[in-house]
Every structure is written in C-alpha cells, then in structure tokens.
Amino acid sequence: MNNTSTIENLVGLTPCALSEVKNLLVLAENSGKSFRVYVEQGGCSGMQYGMVFDEQRAGDIIGEHDGVRVLVDAFSATYLRGTQVDFSDALTGGGFKISNPNAKQSCGCGKSFQT
C-alpha cells in the first residue's frame, strides 16, 4: 500500500531555486532523485531546515514544480506549509534561503526557526 499524497504548493520554489535544483539534479549522484525539504529538531531556535536529494518514502507528500518533484514528510509538512525556497548565487550570503510564514522567530543564520 502506498500511503503518499500529493499536495501542490506545500513548498514553493522560486525561479532561481528551481533553476539551481535542476542544475544539481543533473549530477550523477542525484540522478533519479527528488528534492526533499524537511525540518528537524535542533538549531539555535529549536527547529532547523534541511534539504537533500532523496528517494520517495511511504507517507511523503509530493509536490511538483516544472518537472522537479518536491518531497515533504508528514512531520515536516506541519511546519512547512506555505514555505518558499529561494536561491541566490551572491558571493556573500548566497545559497538556498527559506521563507516560512509559520515561523514566529528565526535565528540570524536563517537555518533555524521557532514556531
């Protein structure tokens, strides 16, 4: 039994993030994988974000953005609903950035948050 569900727009990707994820999916070690966004306990504000290229698991919520599959586990979905992932290639402060409307407070590093 496959207990996955599909929910569009659970986690959005900006055009810059989408382009970077597509570039990274071309690499051999990421071939055939999907883009997973998750949260876990930790970080300086209590919860921290994570992103990885991964295989689909039972219970995952699946979204798709211009051919890129985005996976979110059920635990993370509670915290990530409405989140936008962006990417900047700026020399200072570049990388993936997460904008989460559910975060009541974020730390200065931008990698952890509090609900």
Summary of the structure (lengths in Angstrom):
residues: 115
radius of gyration: 13.8
end to end distance: 33.1
largest distance: 46.5
contacts: 322
relative contact order: 0.26
helix: 18%
strand: 41%
